[in-house]
Amino acid sequence: MSMEVSASAAIIEAVNISKSFGPIPVLFSVSMDVRPGEVHALIGENGAGKSTLMKILSGFHDPTSGQIRLDGKRTPLPPNGAAEHLGIVLIHQELNLAEQMTVEENVFLGREIRTNGFLDRAAMRAEVQKYLDEIGLDILPTDRISKLTIAQKQMVEIVKAVSRNARILIMDEPTAVLTEEETEVFFRQVKKLKESGVGIVFVSHKLNEVKEIADRVTILRDGQWIDTRSSQDLTPDTMAQMMVGRELSDLYPPMHEADVDADVVLEVKNLRAQGVDNVSFGLRKGEILGFSGLIGSGRTAVFEAICGLSPIESGEIRLFGQDASNLSVAEARDAGLAYLTKDRKEKGLLLDKQMRPNLTLFALPKFVRNLSIDRKAEENALTRAIRRFDVRARDSSITVGKLSGGNQQKLLLAKVMECEPKIVIIDEPTRGIDVGTKQQIYHFIAALAAEGVSVVVISSEMPEIIGTCHRVVVMREGHITGILTGDHINENEIMRYAAGLKREELH
Amino acid sequence: MTTASEDTAAKTAKKFSVDFKTLGPAIALLLLCIIGFMLNPAFVSEGNLTNLLTRSAFIGIIAVGATFVITAGGIDLSVGSMAAAISGVMIIVMNNAIETMGSGVPTVLLGCGIAILLGIGAGWINGALTTKGKIEAFIVTLGTMGIYRSLVTYFADGGTLSLNFDIRGTYRPVYYDSFLGLPFPVWVFIGVAICGWLLLNRTAFGRYCTAIGSNEAVAKYSAINVDRVKTLTYIIQGLCVSFATIIYVPRLGSASASTGVLWELEAIAAVIIGGTVLKGGYGRIGGTILGALILTTIGNILNFTDVISNYLNGTMQGLIIIVAVLLQRSDWKVSKSGKS
């Protein structure tokens, strides 16, 4: 095995790379190499140093010590993306495309083909069309980026990289925002790139995908290199264990049977709103109800409407038996209903503020004494939340934007729980966070339900839905296609309802 | 317990380790005063200092309101015109009330009441158009700026509206008299500043303004009634303009198309010099007060000296604004220590 792989020499090698930001070391003598035509997955918990290593491999950071070798020769990489000229392209998680420009303009941005000083659009269009055909992407060079789906945008990034003769493509969680279908299409493209000899570095928290697509896997933990192995020698379980350094047999907590006779706390009938078409369901006390479906199937829209974040067109909502069809967000909160957004950076947290104001923002009226904010109470709440949710920050005065994704998610959870909701809707509870934190969050959800809080989990990750939920609602194109219980909660069933292959006659 | 006290110890230590962002405006004002004294010792005479404080009261009071608007991510360009329009209406109302109410205190109170209602109303219009109308604050207030300005010209028929001489006598003390050695306008300034500081720094409303300016979507998802809070910031701004107008009218006893010209820019400048971030999310009332004092001090110093022409007042103020913002840039150190 190892003989066979090492037969082809590495394009890029990182040798004994260490990196410190100021006094804080984040990488300790890490080595990694990427060979032509391989997919090399880089995995580790949040804060393990993956991003830093990727940025060093693409020249965005300088290593504090150690060296980068390109084709066996020591090469200091030029900064700020200039390493693209050496064939090394980093595709950021937040894609770097000009939304209002066309595919063609984006691909050729900064190196437009010109004849006599004017842009040669025809030539560029033909060139882009050639790449699109090659990669099998069904869009036009003249399409505007803002019109494309996220998956298509990602493919445009890849076309852009390929058109620049990329030899090494470094991708930061490319599948985090893709549906399973889109991920499959994406993987087909990745395989084509592989065949053409491009070396691919692939960061993902989805270990099943890593197993499927990667040839070799490098595991980092707390800035240390743990191992580099052929993916054939690894299972998702062993990968997770190596990442965390402990057994993860109980990623999902044991599920307590839901009490089928418990009171219905939330009842929704024939709800219609933007992106929501005639949705009806009920939620019981202490129940964990999953909402599954493809991205854009209306799961988030349902709960944004219920929680007063977007207007309702028609339908009936009953909260603890009371009519609640027209609540504002604050009224919903006061009634015990809270929604935790999936978009923690844009809608969840004030990234330029410290933890304290973030924690108390949602439940701020609770902290007002004699018209003014009780800072002492806020400090106490923060101390409690840090302990309860295990939020790890260097010190409590750093801005929230500097926390790792997992810690941000825990803080967001703490923020929403600060108002002590009786019903909490958690949208994508573990998007882009590491296995260890995921486990903590699952246990937390289970504990909440055991205390009698009703939890709705909206998730695109099926194992998560299956592992945590008592019942699962599947949505497609704005309406509910099925409600699954017991043994029917499995990937096959969910997928068939989500894809529209199967449909339950409701009511 | 020990960790807690260590914590606070560390925090106070941090506060003392020169925070240029906060102390900058204070240091600048101090330097200006020293320069003023060196150029002409009469600068620190009691008469001049009270004059300086009284003058800065108008811009200062308006700038306190502007701090709320800007902190919540908005902008209000209409304040100067609003002040002119309110002065105009106040004068018309008071002149016409003489027949029925005489020229005593009730008439003046009526004028003040009208001013406050107009300020609140004008602020509400700005706020409602921005939030419910979903028009950018810059455009809304650019529009109302033109409207208010032309209204005062119309009311004055292109000339000047003058307050009846008898009422002037009654109203005069509001600008010219003192209490405990400080002129009334300064007391109003102090009162508005304290209320503003408490409101921004100690109440949930202030926190909401900051949150909205920092990220409106986060505010919305955090159960904050964004439209209401934003509208309230414009109403506070309008109210501040009313207060400034109430103490301004007795000074000249008249209003014309040139009343309050460029006050909006001076108010915004005071806010920015004080360290409030123009794009919102961070506001400092204390800084705003210092900013207003700095702007007035520059003009005052230029009056005292021949070194620089008094006509260059605007140039000096402009330079100070640009330098202040340059100094406040937090990325100075980062850009020095290399990339990333």
Interface residues (C-beta under 8 A of the other chain):
Chain A: F60 H61 D62 P79 N80 L309 S328 V329 A330 A332 R333 Y339 T341 D343 E346 K347 G348 L349 L350 L351 D352 K353 P357 L361 F362 L364 P365 F367 V368 L371 S372 I373 D395 S396 S397 K415
Chain B: D7 A10 K11 K14 L198 R202 T203 A204 R207 Y208 T210 A211 S214 N215 A217 V218 A219 K220 Y221 S222 A223 I224 N225 G281 Y282 K339 S340
